[in-house]
Amino acid sequence: MKLNVKAFALTCGIFWGASLFLMTVWVVWRGEVSNGLLESFKPFYAGYALTYVGSAIGLVWGFLDGLFCGAVFGWLYNWLSK
């Protein structure tokens, strides 16, 4: 079986971007000042913070990160499954 790398990468990007966005909005909406899991993304995603604006920045960074990782995974899967 061969993966469609573009479709898989796009799916991973949308999923990770939306997940990071929704997790951040949920934490901000609940009024939490700090969340260990989400705080750990700050060093990797420039501009990301536990705010509504930070959730939008996380959406963009998460999409790009998921897109890249999904493309690499899909390419490796196709290459190794030959």
C-alpha angles and dihedrals in degrees: 000000000000125000122225096236096200094050093045093048092049091048092050091048094050093044096048095041093049092044094052091045094050094044091051094046090049092052093046092046091052089053097240114160095201138019118183097213097047093040088060091067094062096086092051102042113054112224095012115140139153093268135098090258089047090054090057090049089048089052091058095042092044091051092050093045093047091046092053096043092045091051092049092047093047093048092048091047092052092045094049095043094061 
